[in-house]
Amino acid sequence: MGRFVGNENGNTLGFLTVLEHPEHGLFGGYLVLNTFGRPLEFHCTAPIKANRAQQILYGPTLHAFLYGDQIGRTLLEKAKAEPLLVCTDREPALAIREHISAPVALVLPPKEEGADVNRERPPAEDGNAGPHLQTFGVGRNRLAVDRRAEDDRGRIADRLEDLGESFDLAEPFLRIREAIEEARQSVRQ
């Protein structure tokens, strides 16, 4: 659907999200930024919908298949830049980890006051971090990794160390959503 490629200047961070549109289905977006927060690449998908057979056959693994395999893998294969890490704000998109060498982090909302961000988190009532996730903090960012990729936690902390408090890992997802909405509206016209 859409694509923007700029000059690659050093280290990059990838941001992957999926938007659900009730009528059209799922739209995926992938934004690659340099460590100054400037865009280097942007890719988005045409909408996809699971058919009834996929819903039946994939059962509870359908979202991980759609977000990670169908959308995430497609978008990351189009990208030219190799990211230091891929961030997502959608838990099912963590499934992309089995297809790439870079670590993958789920960006969570800011922690509640007084909560210990480095503890193992029980199942969340708000749906932002399930029981199979390990949460931790890097600077002001609250992240999680799938327990099956727990080694990624240290790799992510090391790779984000230089960004410190200044880089808000949640902000790029707003840019992606706005760009996808803009692309979606321009296709309708």
C-alpha positions as a Markdown table, in Angstrom:
| # | Residue | x | y | z |
|---|---|---|---|---|
| 1 | Met | 0.0 | 0.0 | 0.0 |
| 2 | Gly | 2.5 | 2.6 | 1.1 |
| 3 | Arg | 6.3 | 2.9 | 1.2 |
| 4 | Phe | 8.9 | 5.6 | 2.2 |
| 5 | Val | 12.6 | 5.0 | 2.2 |
| 6 | Gly | 15.1 | 7.6 | 3.4 |
| 7 | Asn | 18.9 | 7.4 | 4.0 |
| 8 | Glu | 20.0 | 4.9 | 6.6 |
| 9 | Asn | 22.3 | 6.7 | 9.1 |
| 10 | Gly | 23.7 | 4.2 | 11.6 |
| 11 | Asn | 21.6 | 2.3 | 14.0 |
| 12 | Thr | 17.9 | 1.8 | 13.5 |
| 13 | Leu | 14.8 | 0.8 | 15.5 |
| 14 | Gly | 11.8 | -0.8 | 13.9 |
| 15 | Phe | 8.2 | -0.2 | 15.0 |
| 16 | Leu | 5.5 | -2.6 | 14.0 |
| 17 | Thr | 1.8 | -2.2 | 14.7 |
| 18 | Val | -1.5 | -3.6 | 13.4 |
| 19 | Leu | -4.8 | -1.6 | 13.2 |
| 20 | Glu | -8.1 | -3.3 | 13.2 |
| 21 | His | -10.8 | -1.8 | 11.0 |
| 22 | Pro | -14.3 | -3.3 | 11.6 |
| 23 | Glu | -15.2 | -3.1 | 7.9 |
| 24 | His | -11.9 | -3.7 | 6.1 |
| 25 | Gly | -9.9 | -5.9 | 8.4 |
| 26 | Leu | -6.3 | -5.6 | 9.6 |
| 27 | Phe | -3.8 | -3.0 | 8.4 |
| 28 | Gly | -0.2 | -3.4 | 9.3 |
| 29 | Gly | 2.4 | -0.6 | 9.5 |
| 30 | Tyr | 6.2 | -0.7 | 9.9 |
| 31 | Leu | 8.3 | 2.4 | 10.6 |
| 32 | Val | 12.1 | 2.3 | 10.8 |
| 33 | Leu | 13.6 | 5.2 | 12.6 |
| 34 | Asn | 17.2 | 6.2 | 13.3 |
| 35 | Thr | 18.2 | 6.8 | 16.9 |
| 36 | Phe | 17.3 | 10.5 | 16.5 |
| 37 | Gly | 13.7 | 9.5 | 15.8 |
| 38 | Arg | 13.9 | 10.4 | 12.1 |
| 39 | Pro | 12.1 | 8.1 | 9.6 |
| 40 | Leu | 14.2 | 6.0 | 7.3 |
| 41 | Glu | 11.5 | 3.7 | 5.9 |
| 42 | Phe | 7.8 | 3.2 | 6.1 |
| 43 | His | 5.8 | 0.3 | 4.8 |
| 44 | Cys | 2.1 | -0.6 | 5.2 |
| 45 | Thr | -0.1 | -3.4 | 4.1 |
| 46 | Ala | -3.4 | -3.6 | 2.2 |
| 47 | Pro | -6.1 | -4.8 | 4.6 |
| 48 | Ile | -6.3 | -8.5 | 5.3 |
| 49 | Lys | -9.1 | -10.6 | 6.8 |
| 50 | Ala | -9.1 | -14.1 | 8.0 |
| 51 | Asn | -11.5 | -16.4 | 6.1 |
| 52 | Arg | -13.8 | -18.7 | 8.0 |
| 53 | Ala | -11.5 | -21.8 | 7.4 |
| 54 | Gln | -8.5 | -19.9 | 8.8 |
| 55 | Gln | -10.6 | -18.9 | 11.9 |
| 56 | Ile | -11.5 | -22.5 | 12.5 |
| 57 | Leu | -8.1 | -24.1 | 11.8 |
| 58 | Tyr | -5.9 | -21.5 | 13.6 |
| 59 | Gly | -8.3 | -21.2 | 16.5 |
| 60 | Pro | -6.6 | -19.4 | 19.4 |
| 61 | Thr | -3.4 | -18.9 | 17.4 |
| 62 | Leu | -5.1 | -16.9 | 14.7 |
| 63 | His | -4.0 | -13.4 | 15.9 |
| 64 | Ala | -0.4 | -14.5 | 16.3 |
| 65 | Phe | -0.5 | -15.9 | 12.7 |
| 66 | Leu | -2.1 | -12.8 | 11.2 |
| 67 | Tyr | -0.1 | -10.2 | 13.2 |
| 68 | Gly | 3.3 | -12.0 | 13.2 |
| 69 | Asp | 3.4 | -14.2 | 10.1 |
| 70 | Gln | 1.1 | -12.6 | 7.6 |
| 71 | Ile | 1.6 | -8.9 | 8.4 |
| 72 | Gly | 4.8 | -8.6 | 10.4 |
| 73 | Arg | 6.9 | -10.9 | 8.3 |
| 74 | Thr | 5.7 | -9.4 | 5.1 |
| 75 | Leu | 6.5 | -5.8 | 6.3 |
| 76 | Leu | 9.9 | -6.7 | 7.7 |
| 77 | Glu | 10.9 | -8.6 | 4.5 |
| 78 | Lys | 10.2 | -5.4 | 2.5 |
| 79 | Ala | 12.4 | -3.3 | 4.7 |
| 80 | Lys | 16.0 | -2.5 | 3.7 |
| 81 | Ala | 17.3 | -1.5 | 7.1 |
| 82 | Glu | 18.3 | -4.2 | 9.7 |
| 83 | Pro | 16.9 | -2.9 | 13.0 |
| 84 | Leu | 18.7 | -3.1 | 16.4 |
| 85 | Leu | 15.3 | -4.2 | 17.7 |
| 86 | Val | 11.7 | -4.3 | 16.7 |
| 87 | Cys | 9.1 | -2.7 | 19.0 |
| 88 | Thr | 5.4 | -3.5 | 18.8 |
| 89 | Asp | 2.4 | -2.3 | 20.7 |
| 90 | Arg | 0.3 | -5.3 | 19.8 |
| 91 | Glu | 1.0 | -8.5 | 21.8 |
| 92 | Pro | 0.1 | -11.0 | 19.0 |
| 93 | Ala | 2.8 | -9.3 | 16.8 |
| 94 | Leu | 5.5 | -10.7 | 19.2 |
| 95 | Ala | 5.1 | -13.8 | 17.0 |
| 96 | Ile | 7.4 | -12.1 | 14.4 |
| 97 | Arg | 10.3 | -13.0 | 16.7 |
| 98 | Glu | 10.5 | -16.6 | 15.3 |
| 99 | His | 11.2 | -15.1 | 11.8 |
| 100 | Ile | 13.9 | -12.5 | 12.6 |
| 101 | Ser | 17.2 | -12.3 | 14.3 |
| 102 | Ala | 16.6 | -9.0 | 16.0 |
| 103 | Pro | 15.0 | -9.0 | 19.5 |
| 104 | Val | 11.3 | -8.0 | 19.7 |
| 105 | Ala | 9.8 | -5.9 | 22.5 |
| 106 | Leu | 6.2 | -5.2 | 23.4 |
| 107 | Val | 5.9 | -1.5 | 24.4 |
| 108 | Leu | 3.6 | -1.2 | 27.4 |
| 109 | Pro | 1.8 | 1.9 | 28.8 |
| 110 | Pro | 3.7 | 3.7 | 31.5 |
| 111 | Lys | 3.8 | 1.9 | 34.8 |
| 112 | Glu | 1.5 | 2.9 | 37.7 |
| 113 | Glu | 3.1 | 4.9 | 40.5 |
| 114 | Gly | 4.9 | 2.7 | 43.0 |
| 115 | Ala | 4.8 | -0.4 | 40.8 |
| 116 | Asp | 8.0 | -2.4 | 40.3 |
| 117 | Val | 8.6 | -2.5 | 36.5 |
| 118 | Asn | 11.3 | -5.2 | 36.8 |
| 119 | Arg | 9.1 | -7.8 | 38.4 |
| 120 | Glu | 7.4 | -10.7 | 36.7 |
| 121 | Arg | 3.9 | -9.6 | 36.0 |
| 122 | Pro | 0.9 | -11.7 | 36.7 |
| 123 | Pro | -1.9 | -11.9 | 34.0 |
| 124 | Ala | -3.1 | -8.4 | 33.4 |
| 125 | Glu | -6.8 | -7.4 | 33.5 |
| 126 | Asp | -6.2 | -4.6 | 31.0 |
| 127 | Gly | -4.9 | -7.0 | 28.3 |
| 128 | Asn | -1.6 | -5.2 | 27.9 |
| 129 | Ala | 0.7 | -7.9 | 29.2 |
| 130 | Gly | -0.4 | -11.5 | 29.5 |
| 131 | Pro | 0.9 | -14.3 | 31.7 |
| 132 | His | 3.6 | -15.5 | 29.2 |
| 133 | Leu | 5.4 | -12.1 | 29.2 |
| 134 | Gln | 8.3 | -10.8 | 31.2 |
| 135 | Thr | 8.1 | -7.1 | 31.9 |
| 136 | Phe | 11.0 | -4.7 | 32.5 |
| 137 | Gly | 12.0 | -1.1 | 32.2 |
| 138 | Val | 14.5 | 0.7 | 30.1 |
| 139 | Gly | 14.7 | 4.4 | 30.8 |
| 140 | Arg | 11.2 | 5.7 | 31.0 |
| 141 | Asn | 9.9 | 2.9 | 28.7 |
| 142 | Arg | 8.1 | -0.1 | 30.0 |
| 143 | Leu | 8.6 | -3.2 | 27.9 |
| 144 | Ala | 7.9 | -6.9 | 27.8 |
| 145 | Val | 9.3 | -9.9 | 26.0 |
| 146 | Asp | 7.8 | -13.3 | 25.4 |
| 147 | Arg | 9.1 | -15.7 | 28.1 |
| 148 | Arg | 10.3 | -18.0 | 25.3 |
| 149 | Ala | 12.6 | -15.2 | 24.1 |
| 150 | Glu | 13.7 | -14.1 | 27.6 |
| 151 | Asp | 17.3 | -13.7 | 26.5 |
| 152 | Asp | 16.1 | -10.8 | 24.4 |
| 153 | Arg | 15.6 | -8.8 | 27.6 |
| 154 | Gly | 19.3 | -8.1 | 28.1 |
| 155 | Arg | 19.9 | -7.6 | 24.4 |
| 156 | Ile | 17.2 | -5.0 | 24.3 |
| 157 | Ala | 18.4 | -3.2 | 27.4 |
| 158 | Asp | 22.0 | -3.0 | 25.9 |
| 159 | Arg | 20.7 | -1.8 | 22.6 |
| 160 | Leu | 18.6 | 1.0 | 24.1 |
| 161 | Glu | 21.1 | 2.0 | 26.7 |
| 162 | Asp | 22.4 | 5.1 | 24.7 |
| 163 | Leu | 18.8 | 6.4 | 24.2 |
| 164 | Gly | 18.3 | 6.7 | 27.9 |
| 165 | Glu | 15.3 | 8.7 | 29.1 |
| 166 | Ser | 14.9 | 10.8 | 26.0 |
| 167 | Phe | 13.4 | 8.3 | 23.6 |
| 168 | Asp | 9.7 | 7.6 | 24.0 |
| 169 | Leu | 9.2 | 4.1 | 22.3 |
| 170 | Ala | 5.4 | 4.6 | 22.3 |
| 171 | Glu | 5.3 | 7.7 | 20.2 |
| 172 | Pro | 6.2 | 6.2 | 16.8 |
| 173 | Phe | 3.0 | 4.1 | 16.9 |
| 174 | Leu | 1.0 | 7.3 | 16.7 |
| 175 | Arg | 2.9 | 8.3 | 13.6 |
| 176 | Ile | 2.2 | 4.8 | 12.0 |
| 177 | Arg | -1.5 | 5.0 | 12.8 |
| 178 | Glu | -1.8 | 8.4 | 11.3 |
| 179 | Ala | 0.1 | 7.4 | 8.2 |
| 180 | Ile | -2.0 | 4.3 | 7.7 |
| 181 | Glu | -5.2 | 6.3 | 8.1 |
| 182 | Glu | -3.9 | 8.8 | 5.6 |
| 183 | Ala | -3.0 | 6.1 | 3.1 |
| 184 | Arg | -6.4 | 4.4 | 3.7 |
| 185 | Gln | -8.3 | 7.6 | 3.0 |
| 186 | Ser | -6.3 | 8.5 | -0.1 |
| 187 | Val | -7.1 | 5.0 | -1.6 |
| 188 | Arg | -10.8 | 5.6 | -1.0 |
| 189 | Gln | -10.8 | 8.9 | -2.9 |
